[in-house]
């Protein structure tokens, strides 16, 4: 069975790059009827926090990326890491190193000065440390004895065949002085124990993969398939950061994006299915593969994300959107019974919205007191237009209350006063909604209802 995982570090919010990695791993597992595991890599004791863990869990829940196991925490598995480390020591594949941080710094500076690649020189390898007495007061670290020769080769599921010479790798640390595993050791033990078949992660981990493969081989563990997805860049080609806009999942949630819209957009950032731009989460699972993940970095486009969100708003039923609006406004004093029926109103407004916030704002216009700016009042609510509106209001008292009949009354009024549509529609929009832009005015009038329309027109006319 295919098993994938997402393994964030709880040192902050879940950013959208991490969310896309989680999405790809989740979609790959779901496509193949496999399992998806959530692991929290919380070994950075100084920077990890419960708040960050909760932010990750909340983000995964909001996105709908359900997991079959987890969350599993690395700090709960320290005994297991020590057990595996001891087996490496017994096999001569790992050794204790007493080189201090200051000594490492001096070693690397000397190597740079000599034009060499900075790296640990293996001074505490058993053959190099014969007769050396471990210094007192130094907590040793456990280093992996990396092979001196040969190549590490793997067929990356995204990038293709990758070869790295062991001569480029040094004896990296497995366990720190406090017994906490390093990333390259902890993930090997975890991924093996959790029976992962595919490791899908960002391509910033490509350099870690040869080290991890060597550990797998030293432990006689089965090596999973690796797929490294490219990073996300800002519109300026630089690594995505806060200056490019929201980067955390929860911020997009708070700004009125639908989770499926964000997933749709993230999926398309580096993966494609023909020319399909808008699709559901179920369609993504049906279509997803790693063969169509790009090897090149993707560029984040806030305009395209907004468009995608607007397209997904159109896909949501009017009843569901109405309920979302009610929940969004739960703390307000809106009296829904005093305005138009919400689902038909949503149907009229949702094609213009690119966020839930925009939809809420345009909806509330129909339930709040009318506020007209002095600039708009002076420009559109003139003495010349007052008799036109009075005549139209009079016609509305008798007309059948449906869009076609209301539209007929508008045409008759325009003909009677020999004016064009904008000359009447703009004042009506202001008097009925306080806005200069609305959907078709006959549809707006129908939804507001006869009683409220006549009341608002009467109130507005009294101020002209």
N, C-alpha and C positions, 0 to 999 in steps of 0.2 A: 504493500500500500504506500502511495506517495504521501510523505509527511514534510511540511514546510513549517517555517517559524518566522516570527517577527520578534526582535530582541532589542528593544530600545533601552537607553540608559536614562534613569529618572533624575536628570540634572536640569530639567526645564520642561517647557511645553513640548507637545508633539508637533514638530514642524511639518510642512507639507511635503518636503523631500522624504521624510520618514514615513509619512502617510502613504505616499506613492509606493514605496518599497513594501510596506505592509499590504497594500492593495494587490500588488503583483503576486506576492507570495500567497495571499489568501485566494485570489482568483485562480492561480495555478492549481492549488490543492482542490478547490471546489470543482474546477473543470474536470479533474481526473477522479473525482469521488474520493479524494484523500482527506487528510486531517491537517489542521492549522493550529499551531501552538504559539502561545504568547509567553515569552520569557522576559523577565525584567533583570537587566544586568546592572545590579546596584552595588558593585564592588568599589566604586568611587565614594568612599565613606564621607568625605568632606563636602562633596557637591550633591550627593543624592538626597532626596527629601520625600516625605510622605505626600506633600502637596503635588510634587511632580508625578509621583506614581498615580495619584488620583486624576491628574490632568490627562495622563496617557489613557487610563481606563475610561474616562469620560469621553475622550475623543474617539476611541475605538467603538464605544457604544453608540455614539451619535452617528458615526459613519456606517454603522451596521456591519462592521467587520467582526463577526462572531468567531470565537476560537473554541476548539474542542478540548484543549487542556490549558491550564494556567489560570491566573498568572503564576509562573514559577520564578522564585527569587534566588539568585546566585548565592546570596549571603546565607541561605538556609542549607547550602551544599558544601560548606568548607571542609567537612570531614571527608567527603567523597574526593575532593581535589587533592587533599593530602594523601589519601589512600593511593590514588593513581600516580601521584608524584613519587611515592615510595617505590612503586613498581618500576619506574624509570630509573631511579637511583640503583635499585638492585640489579637492573639489566645493564648498568654502565652507560645509560643514555642521558643521565642528568648528574649534576654535581653542585656542591655548595661553593659559593663564591663570596669572598670576604673583601673584595675591592670596594672602597668607600666612594660615595658620590664625588668627593673632591678629587680622588685619584682617577675616577672615570673622566672627569672634566679635563684634568691635566693630560691624560692619555689621548683624548680626542683632539685637544689643541695641538699636541705634538704631531699627531698624524696629519692634521690639516696643514701645519707648517711644512711638513715633509711632502705635501702634495698627495697624501693618501686619503682614502675614504675613511671617515671617522667610524670606529667600531670597537667593540670590546675585543681585546687581544688574546683572550683565553688563558690568562696567567694562572687561573686557579683550576684549569683542567688537571685531572689527576696526574698525567704524565709531566705537566709543567710545574706541579706543586709538590713534587717529591721532596721530602725533608722540610717543607715550609710549615711553620707552626701557625695555626689560625690566631690572629690577634684577639686579645681580650676586649670585651665590651662592644664588639661589632656583631650585629645581627646579620647573618649571611642571607643572601638570596639564593634561590635555586635556579640554576641555568640549564637550559637544554643543550645537549652536545649535538650541535648541528653537523650533518655529514660534511666532510671537507671537499669532496669531489662529486661530480655528476650533476645532473640537471633535475629540476622539478618541472614536470610537464603535466598540463591538464587541458582538456577541451572545454573551454568556458561556454556555457549555454547561450551567452549573448555575444561575447567578444571573439569566440573561436579559439584556436590553439594558442596557448601561452607557455613560454619556456623561460625559466629563471635558473641561472647557474647557482649552485650551492656556494660557490666562492664569493657570491655577492651577499650572503647571509652570515650573520654572526651568531654566537651562542646567546640567544635572547633569554630573558628572565621568565621562568614559569611561576614561581612563588616569590612574592616580596618578603621582606624581613618580618612582616607581621603575619605571614601565612596566607595573605589574600592572593588569589591567582591573578595573573595578568590576563588581558583580553585573549591573547593568542593561545593560552593554555585552557582557560575556563570554557571558551566556546567549543573547543575540540571535545572536552569531556562531556559537556552538556549536549552537544549535537549528537554524539555517539549514544549517550544514555537515553536520549529522547527519540532514538531511532529515526533521525531525520534522513530523508533520502535526497532532498534538494535544498541547498542553501542559496537563497535569492537575496541579494543585498546590494548596497551602493558600491560603485566602482572605486570609492576611496579605500575599499578593503582589498583591492587587487594585490597590493604589496604584502598584505598579511597572509594571503592564501598559500604561498609556497612554504612559509614557516609552519602553518597549520597542517599542511599535507605531510610534512616531515614528521610532525608529532603523531599524526594518524598512523604513519608507517612504523614509527618506533613502538607504538602500542599495539600494533597488529589489528587496528580498528579498520572497519570498512570505510572507504572514503566516499563521501556523498558527492553528488553533482553540484557544481558551482555555477551560478549565473550572476554576473555583476552588471547592474543597470547604471547608465550614465547619470551624472548629477544634473540638477536643474539650475539654469543660469537666469539672471535677470534680463530684462529687455536690452540692457547695455552690454551684455556678454560677460558680466562679472558674476561671481557666485551669488546666489540669491540671498538677500539679507533684508532687514527691516526697512531699509530705504526704498526697496522696491514695492512696499505695501505690506499687507498682512502676511505673515509667514506661519502663524500657528493655526492649527485646525480650529481651536475654540474661538479664535477671533473671527474666522469666517462664519462660524455658527452664529456668533453674536451680531454679525453684520447682515444677517438675513439671507444667507445662502442655504440652499437645500442640500442635504448630505449626498443624495444621488447625483446632483449637478456637480459637486466638487469631485466626487469619485469619477464621473464621466470625464471631466476636464483633466484630472490627474492621469487617468488611464491613457488619454491621448497625448500626454506629454512624454513622448518617447515610445509609443506603441500605436499601431494603427490596424484597422480592419477595413481594407479598401478605402472608400471615400466616406464611410460612415462617420459623422461628426457627433450626432446625438443618439445615445442609446441608454438602455436601462441597465441596472446592475445584473439582472438575470441574463441579458444579452451579452454583457461582458464575460460572464462565466462561461457562456456557451461558446464564445469566439476566442477567448484568450489563449495565446501561446507565446512562448519565448522567442520563437523564430522571427517574429515581427517586432521585437523590441529593438530600437535603434542603438547603434554603437556610439552615436554622437550625443553630446549634451543637448538637452532640450531648453528652449527659451520660454520663460514664463511671460504670459501676455494677459494682463488684468482685463483688458477690453474683451478678449475672447472668453475669459472666465465669466464675465458679466453676461455676455451673450448666451453662453451655455446655460447659465442659471435661469435666464429668461425663457429659454426653450423648455427647460424642465418644469418651470412654473406652469407653462401651457399644458403640460402633460398631466398635471395633477388635477383630480376631479374638483369641481367647484365646491362640493360639500366638504372635502378634506381641507381645501384652502380656507374655507369659511371657519372651520374649527381651529385652524392654525391662527387665524386673525383673532378669534375670540380669546384664545390662550395667550397670545401676545399682548392683548389689551386687558388682561384679567385684573390688573391693579388700577385701571382707569374707571371713570364714572360713566362710561358709555352705556346708554340705554338702547340696546339693540332693537327693542320693540318700537322705538320711536323713529325708526328709519326704514329704508327699503329692505326687502327680504335679502339676506346676505348672499346666498349662493348665486342668484341671478345677477346681483351687483358684481360679484367676483368674476362671473363670466364676461361681463362687459369690460372690466378693468384689467384683467390679468395679462392680456396680450401686450400691454404697454409697460409691464413691470419687469425689471431685471433683478429685483430682490424682494424678499418678503417685506422688508421695511418700506419699500416703495409702494407695494400693494396695500399695506396697512395705511400708509399716509393718504393714498388716493381714496381708500374706502372710508376713512374717518371724516373726510370732507362732507359726506352725506349724512353725518350724524352730529355734527358740531355746528355751533353758531357761525353765521356767515361773517367773514371779516374781509373787507375790501380795502386795498391800499388807496391812499389819496391820489396817487398817480393814475391808477387804473380808473378810479371814479371820475377824475377830471377828463380822462381820455375817452372813455366809453359811455358813461352814464350822463349824457347831455340832455338838455331840455328838448332838443330836436327828436331824440329817440323815445322820450317818455310817452307820447301818444301812441306810438307804434306798439310799445309793450302793453299799454293799457288795452289796446284793441285785441292784441293776441291773448291777453289774460281773459278778456271777456269771451273770446271764442272757446277757450279751454274749459269754461264752465259748462258748456253744452256738448262738447265733442265726446264721442266714444273714447274710453281711455285705453287705447292701444297705440303702438308705435306708428302704424300706417295712418291712423286718423290724426294723430298729433302732427305727423309730417305733412299731412294735407293742410292743416291749419297754418303751419309755418309758410307753406307755399302761397296760400291765399293772402296771408298778411304781407309777404314780400311783394306780391302782385299789386295789392291794394295801395301800398305806399311807394311803389316803384323803387325799391331798394334791393341791394344784393344780400346774399346769405350772411356774410361776415358782419354786416351792419346790425343785424338782429341777433345772430348767434352769440357774438361776443358779450353784449350786455346781458343776455339771458344766462350765459355761463357764470358771469360775475354775481348776478343776483341770486342764482340758485345754488352755487357752490363756492363762490369767492375765488374761483380759479379762472385763468384765461385759457387753459387747455383741459379739455375733457374728451371722452369719447363722443360719438355722434349725439348732438343735442336732443334729437327726438327720443333716442334711447335713454338718455339721462332723465329727461322729463317723465317718461313712462315709469322708470324705476322709482323716482322720488315720490310719485303719487300725486293725485289731483289736489288733495287738501293741503299738503305741504308745499307744493309748487305755488298755488294761489296765495298761500300765506306769505311765502318768501317774496313773491313778486309784489304783493301789497306793501310789505314792510320796506322793501327796497325802493319802490316808487315814491314812498312818502319822504324819502331823503333826497330826491332829485329836485 
